[in-house]
Amino acid sequence: MTQTDPTRRFLTLDEAAAMLQVSKRTLHRLIRRNEMPGLKVGAQWRIPENGFLKWVEERTAGNFSRP
């Protein structure tokens, strides 16, 4: 039997949408297209926080200029 990481956290679509300032519908579309990590638990979607942060980092790397 494998042990799970007790620090693993999952975001709701509401939480992730608020962080990105996009709609839940946009996130749902990204998940269904396999462009963002996500899993369905019953009737609700959850996004692994570490996967979400990695996804954001990959898309923002090099997009900000430094003073």
Rosetta silent file (secondary structure, phi, psi, omega in degrees, C-alpha in Angstrom):
SEQUENCE: MTQTDPTRRFLTLDEAAAMLQVSKRTLHRLIRRNEMPGLKVGAQWRIPENGFLKWVEERTAGNFSRP
SCORE:     score description
SCORE:     0.000 S_00000001
   1 L     0.000  137.510  178.588    0.000    0.000    0.000 S_00000001
   2 L   -94.815  148.515  177.297    1.309    3.464   -0.838 S_00000001
   3 L   -96.790  143.487  178.419    1.086    6.400    1.504 S_00000001
   4 L   -93.593  154.007  179.112   -0.258    9.713    0.288 S_00000001
   5 L   -74.607  117.845 -178.071    1.393   13.038    0.981 S_00000001
   6 L   -67.702  -13.402  179.302   -0.576   14.713    3.800 S_00000001
   7 L   -91.139   -4.104  179.636    0.416   18.135    2.428 S_00000001
   8 L   -64.325  132.522 -177.550   -1.216   17.508   -0.964 S_00000001
   9 L  -129.111  146.362  177.864   -3.954   20.053   -1.538 S_00000001
  10 E  -118.376  139.386  178.222   -6.643   20.312   -4.171 S_00000001
  11 E   -97.582  147.189  170.653   -8.210   23.536   -5.407 S_00000001
  12 E   -81.886  166.381  175.859  -11.844   23.961   -6.361 S_00000001
  13 H   -61.837  -36.961  177.929  -12.678   25.571   -9.682 S_00000001
  14 H   -59.713  -46.148 -178.529  -13.803   28.659   -7.739 S_00000001
  15 H   -64.283  -47.968 -178.611  -10.424   28.964   -6.011 S_00000001
  16 H   -66.351  -39.245  179.057   -8.357   28.439   -9.157 S_00000001
  17 H   -63.061  -40.880  178.851  -10.589   30.754  -11.209 S_00000001
  18 H   -64.468  -39.565 -179.915  -10.205   33.511   -8.622 S_00000001
  19 H   -64.414  -37.976 -178.015   -6.415   33.132   -8.659 S_00000001
  20 H   -92.369   -9.390 -176.187   -6.283   33.425  -12.453 S_00000001
  21 L    57.285   48.997  175.330   -9.132   35.933  -12.706 S_00000001
  22 L  -130.668  172.720  179.435  -10.967   33.797  -15.250 S_00000001
  23 L   -81.923  159.546  174.472  -14.336   32.076  -15.235 S_00000001
  24 H   -62.354  -33.223  179.984  -14.957   28.568  -13.975 S_00000001
  25 H   -62.738  -39.770  177.844  -16.125   27.757  -17.478 S_00000001
  26 H   -62.472  -45.576  178.300  -12.692   28.659  -18.876 S_00000001
  27 H   -62.707  -42.980  178.825  -10.980   26.344  -16.371 S_00000001
  28 H   -58.440  -42.697  178.782  -13.438   23.562  -17.102 S_00000001
  29 H   -62.555  -44.445  179.524  -12.665   23.901  -20.801 S_00000001
  30 H   -62.853  -41.127  179.364   -8.901   23.742  -20.161 S_00000001
  31 H   -65.869  -45.896 -178.079   -9.275   20.636  -18.006 S_00000001
  32 H   -64.982  -27.758  176.975  -11.500   18.854  -20.512 S_00000001
  33 L   -86.411    4.284 -176.744   -8.964   19.602  -23.281 S_00000001
  34 L    59.530   30.426  177.151   -6.204   18.161  -21.048 S_00000001
  35 L   -92.675  -16.683  178.247   -4.454   21.535  -21.093 S_00000001
  36 L  -137.919  141.577  179.453   -4.620   21.826  -17.288 S_00000001
  37 L   -68.454  142.282  178.044   -4.472   19.046  -14.694 S_00000001
  38 L  -172.049  157.486  176.652   -7.746   18.205  -13.032 S_00000001
  39 E  -142.853  150.989 -179.070   -9.843   15.346  -11.772 S_00000001
  40 E   -97.821  127.800  177.400  -13.500   14.800  -11.217 S_00000001
  41 E  -117.777  104.452 -173.521  -14.639   13.772   -7.747 S_00000001
  42 L    65.846 -121.301 -179.596  -18.281   12.835   -7.959 S_00000001
  43 L  -100.641    4.408 -175.518  -19.914   15.753   -9.739 S_00000001
  44 E  -115.859  150.638  177.365  -17.195   18.273   -8.853 S_00000001
  45 E   -96.766  144.478  174.494  -13.817   19.097  -10.368 S_00000001
  46 E  -131.532  146.408  179.742  -10.625   19.440   -8.341 S_00000001
  47 E  -119.822  122.733  177.592   -7.248   20.733   -9.456 S_00000001
  48 E   -61.969  127.397 -174.963   -4.095   19.483   -7.722 S_00000001
  49 H   -59.312  -42.461 -179.382   -2.439   22.599   -6.298 S_00000001
  50 H   -65.108  -37.196  176.404    1.089   21.503   -7.237 S_00000001
  51 H   -68.198  -37.977  177.972   -0.017   20.785  -10.825 S_00000001
  52 H   -63.570  -47.569 -179.151   -1.848   24.106  -10.990 S_00000001
  53 H   -64.127  -38.967  177.019    1.201   26.047   -9.773 S_00000001
  54 H   -64.503  -42.671  179.287    3.450   24.217  -12.245 S_00000001
  55 H   -59.612  -45.153  179.324    0.995   24.959  -15.072 S_00000001
  56 H   -64.150  -45.887 -178.982    1.007   28.669  -14.175 S_00000001
  57 H   -59.905  -42.225 -179.941    4.803   28.760  -13.867 S_00000001
  58 H   -62.685  -32.274 -176.862    5.284   27.125  -17.273 S_00000001
  59 H   -89.310  -13.956 -179.520    3.074   29.735  -18.885 S_00000001
  60 H  -107.427   -9.939 -178.676    4.585   32.746  -17.143 S_00000001
  61 L   -60.636  123.181  177.515    8.275   31.838  -17.358 S_00000001
  62 L    81.662   -0.763 -177.765   10.053   34.523  -19.326 S_00000001
  63 L   -92.622   -1.976 -179.342    6.915   36.599  -19.820 S_00000001
  64 L  -116.890  132.732  177.252    7.830   39.228  -17.234 S_00000001
  65 L   -85.354  145.663  179.926   10.574   41.765  -17.720 S_00000001
  66 L  -102.256  143.272  179.613   12.881   42.462  -14.810 S_00000001
  67 L   -68.875    0.000    0.000   13.934   45.997  -13.872 S_00000001
